[in-house]
Amino acid sequence: MKPSAKGLQSIALMGRFRYIACIRVGMKVLCIADHVDPFIYSASVKSRFSDVSFILSAGDLALEYYDFIVSTLNKPLYFVFGNHHILERESYLRRQDPFTQIARKQVGPTYTGGTFLEGRVLSERGLILAGLGGSIWYNGGENQYTNFSMFFSMIPLFPKLVWNRIFRGRYLDILLTHSPPYGINDLPDPCHTGFKVFLWFMRVFKPKYLIHGHVHLYDRNAVREVQYRRTRIVNAFDHIVIELENQK
């Protein structure tokens, strides 16, 4: 028996109410990227970050670092790969990458501490998460993409995002990437230019947050957070704790 249109609307509204209630509690998320932070890689990490709900890594970090964080904090960790520290990436791929010439075997992950989010849509504590790894193409290395090939990497996300919009009232809450969007938190050099297609993604799917890495912040006064339409864009270099807010 198919649900009525009124029933589907009720389900979507219920999902939206659950989302708002979740956001209002001030859930904290530890975001990391690109650099092993001694503030985290220490014996006092548990006392410093005991109140975070989960961890997001925007890439370019060794998997052993994730294992330390997960085993110490005992909290879920989600990650994508960047353009460095990608030796183990092929172990996490579920199918052959169409944008590289290296034939890959479908083997299981070598580490179990974190959850590989690249090309997937998952839920955590009532929040909808999606991941897109890699950087802009600059020298033909592994996990580098043009805007065109990055768009095709997004396509597997679309069915679940649309399903979320119908039944949960929104497409997603957090998009985790390695690279920033074009013109926002990026740099003008060929390696650190952001993706123009991420701007399109934010306009269409309206994530509340886009968490990225790739661009290192050595100046304490450097801009780390920018608002683009309905999306708050955060550079997770080293680490940052974000407290989720209810954004309309």
C-alpha positions as CSV (number, residue, x, y, z in Angstrom):
1,M,0.0,0.0,0.0
2,K,1.5,3.3,-1.1
3,P,1.5,6.2,1.4
4,S,-0.7,9.1,0.6
5,A,0.6,12.5,-0.3
6,K,-0.5,13.8,3.1
7,G,1.3,10.9,4.8
8,L,4.6,11.7,2.9
9,Q,4.3,15.4,3.9
10,S,3.9,14.3,7.5
11,I,7.0,12.1,7.3
12,A,9.0,15.0,5.8
13,L,7.8,17.4,8.5
14,M,8.7,14.9,11.3
15,G,12.2,14.6,9.8
16,R,12.6,18.3,9.8
17,F,11.5,18.7,13.4
18,R,14.0,16.0,14.5
19,Y,16.7,17.9,12.6
20,I,15.9,21.2,14.3
21,A,15.7,19.6,17.8
22,C,19.1,18.0,17.2
23,I,20.8,21.3,16.0
24,R,19.4,23.3,18.9
25,V,21.2,21.3,21.6
26,G,24.5,22.8,20.5
27,M,26.2,19.6,19.3
28,K,29.9,19.9,19.0
29,V,32.0,18.4,16.2
30,L,35.8,18.2,16.2
31,C,37.1,19.0,12.6
32,I,40.7,18.2,11.6
33,A,42.8,18.3,8.5
34,D,46.3,18.4,7.0
35,H,48.5,18.6,10.1
36,V,49.1,16.4,13.1
37,D,48.2,18.8,15.9
38,P,50.1,18.3,19.1
39,F,47.1,19.8,20.9
40,I,45.2,16.6,19.9
41,Y,48.0,14.1,19.6
42,S,48.6,14.2,23.4
43,A,47.7,12.4,26.6
44,S,45.2,15.2,27.5
45,V,43.1,14.9,24.3
46,K,40.3,13.2,26.2
47,S,39.9,15.9,28.7
48,R,40.1,18.6,26.1
49,F,37.6,17.1,23.7
50,S,35.4,14.9,25.8
51,D,32.3,16.9,24.9
52,V,32.4,16.5,21.1
53,S,29.9,14.2,19.5
54,F,32.0,13.0,16.6
55,I,35.1,13.9,14.5
56,L,35.3,14.9,10.8
57,S,38.7,14.8,9.0
58,A,39.1,16.6,5.7
59,G,42.1,14.6,4.7
60,D,45.9,14.7,4.2
61,L,46.4,12.9,7.5
62,A,47.8,9.4,8.3
63,L,45.3,6.7,9.2
64,E,47.3,6.0,12.4
65,Y,46.4,9.5,13.6
66,Y,42.7,8.6,13.2
67,D,43.2,5.4,15.1
68,F,44.7,7.3,18.0
69,I,41.8,9.8,18.1
70,V,39.1,7.2,17.9
71,S,40.6,4.9,20.5
72,T,41.3,7.7,22.9
73,L,38.0,9.7,22.5
74,N,35.9,6.7,21.8
75,K,33.8,8.8,19.3
76,P,32.9,8.1,15.7
77,L,35.3,9.6,13.1
78,Y,34.5,10.2,9.4
79,F,37.1,11.1,6.8
80,V,37.9,11.7,3.2
81,F,41.3,11.4,1.5
82,G,43.1,14.5,0.1
83,N,46.0,14.6,-2.3
84,H,48.6,13.4,0.2
85,H,48.7,10.4,2.5
86,I,46.7,8.4,0.0
87,L,48.6,5.1,-0.1
88,E,45.8,3.2,1.6
89,R,43.0,4.9,-0.4
90,E,42.7,2.0,-2.9
91,S,41.8,-0.3,0.0
92,Y,38.7,1.8,0.7
93,L,37.5,2.1,-2.9
94,R,34.5,0.0,-3.7
95,R,35.0,0.1,-7.4
96,Q,37.5,1.2,-10.0
97,D,38.2,4.9,-10.1
98,P,37.2,6.0,-13.7
99,F,39.5,9.0,-13.5
100,T,42.8,7.2,-13.0
101,Q,44.7,4.7,-15.1
102,I,45.6,2.4,-12.2
103,A,43.5,-0.8,-12.0
104,R,42.4,-1.3,-8.4
105,K,41.3,-4.4,-6.6
106,Q,38.2,-4.2,-4.5
107,V,39.6,-5.1,-1.1
108,G,38.5,-4.3,2.4
109,P,39.8,-1.4,4.5
110,T,43.1,-1.7,6.2
111,Y,42.0,0.3,9.2
112,T,38.7,0.2,11.1
113,G,39.1,3.2,13.4
114,G,37.3,5.7,11.1
115,T,34.5,5.6,8.5
116,F,35.4,6.4,4.9
117,L,32.8,9.0,3.8
118,E,34.1,9.7,0.2
119,G,31.3,9.3,-2.3
120,R,28.8,8.3,0.4
121,V,25.8,9.8,2.3
122,L,25.5,8.6,5.9
123,S,23.7,9.7,9.1
124,E,25.3,10.4,12.5
125,R,23.3,11.6,15.5
126,G,20.5,12.6,13.3
127,L,22.7,14.6,11.0
128,I,23.1,13.8,7.3
129,L,26.8,13.7,6.2
130,A,28.3,13.4,2.7
131,G,31.9,13.3,1.5
132,L,34.0,14.3,-1.5
133,G,37.8,13.9,-1.4
134,G,40.6,15.0,-3.6
135,S,42.0,18.2,-4.9
136,I,41.9,20.2,-8.2
137,W,44.0,18.6,-11.0
138,Y,47.4,20.3,-11.1
139,N,50.1,17.7,-11.9
140,G,48.2,14.5,-12.8
141,G,48.7,12.8,-9.4
142,E,46.3,10.5,-7.7
143,N,43.0,11.8,-6.4
144,Q,43.1,15.0,-8.4
145,Y,40.1,16.1,-10.4
146,T,39.0,18.6,-12.9
147,N,35.7,20.3,-12.2
148,F,34.1,18.0,-14.8
149,S,35.4,14.8,-13.3
150,M,34.5,16.1,-9.8
151,F,30.9,16.6,-10.9
152,F,30.8,12.9,-12.0
153,S,32.1,11.9,-8.6
154,M,29.2,13.7,-7.1
155,I,26.6,11.8,-9.1
156,P,26.4,8.7,-6.8
157,L,25.3,11.1,-4.0
158,F,22.3,12.5,-5.8
159,P,19.7,9.7,-5.2
160,K,20.2,9.6,-1.4
161,L,20.3,13.4,-1.3
162,V,16.9,13.6,-3.1
163,W,15.5,10.8,-0.9
164,N,16.6,12.9,2.2
165,R,14.8,15.9,0.8
166,I,11.6,14.0,0.3
167,F,11.5,12.1,3.6
168,R,13.6,14.2,6.0
169,G,13.0,17.7,4.8
170,R,16.5,18.6,3.6
171,Y,19.2,17.2,1.3
172,L,22.1,17.1,3.8
173,D,23.6,18.9,6.8
174,I,27.4,18.6,6.4
175,L,29.4,18.2,3.2
176,L,33.0,17.1,4.1
177,T,35.6,17.8,1.3
178,H,39.3,18.1,1.1
179,S,39.4,21.1,-1.2
180,P,37.6,24.4,-0.7
181,P,35.1,25.9,-3.1
182,Y,36.5,28.2,-5.9
183,G,37.1,31.7,-4.6
184,I,36.3,30.8,-1.0
185,N,39.2,30.0,1.4
186,D,41.3,28.9,-1.6
187,L,44.5,30.2,-3.0
188,P,45.4,31.4,-6.6
189,D,48.2,28.8,-7.2
190,P,47.3,25.8,-9.4
191,C,47.4,23.3,-6.5
192,H,45.2,25.1,-4.0
193,T,42.5,26.5,-6.3
194,G,39.0,25.4,-5.2
195,F,36.3,23.6,-7.2
196,K,33.8,25.8,-9.0
197,V,31.4,22.8,-9.0
198,F,31.2,23.0,-5.2
199,L,29.5,26.4,-5.6
200,W,26.9,24.8,-7.8
201,F,26.5,22.0,-5.2
202,M,25.9,24.4,-2.4
203,R,23.3,26.4,-4.4
204,V,21.4,23.2,-5.3
205,F,21.7,21.0,-2.2
206,K,22.0,23.7,0.5
207,P,24.2,22.0,3.1
208,K,24.4,23.8,6.4
209,Y,28.1,23.3,6.6
210,L,31.0,22.6,4.2
211,I,34.1,21.4,6.1
212,H,37.3,21.4,4.1
213,G,41.1,21.3,4.5
214,H,43.9,21.6,1.9
215,V,44.7,25.2,2.5
216,H,47.2,25.6,5.4
217,L,46.6,28.4,7.9
218,Y,49.8,29.7,9.4
219,D,48.5,33.2,10.3
220,R,46.4,33.2,13.4
221,N,44.4,36.1,11.9
222,A,43.7,34.2,8.6
223,V,40.0,33.8,7.7
224,R,38.8,30.3,8.7
225,E,35.0,30.6,8.3
226,V,33.0,32.1,5.5
227,Q,29.3,32.2,4.8
228,Y,28.1,31.4,1.2
229,R,24.3,31.7,0.9
230,R,22.9,29.1,3.2
231,T,26.2,27.3,3.8
232,R,28.9,28.0,6.4
233,I,32.3,27.1,5.0
234,V,35.0,26.1,7.5
235,N,38.7,25.4,7.0
236,A,39.6,22.5,9.4
237,F,43.4,22.9,9.2
238,D,45.0,21.6,12.4
239,H,41.7,21.5,14.3
240,I,38.6,23.5,15.0
241,V,35.5,22.6,17.1
242,I,32.3,23.8,15.6
243,E,29.1,24.0,17.6
244,L,26.2,23.3,15.2
245,E,23.6,26.0,15.0
246,N,20.0,26.1,13.8
247,Q,20.2,27.9,10.5
248,K,17.1,28.6,8.5
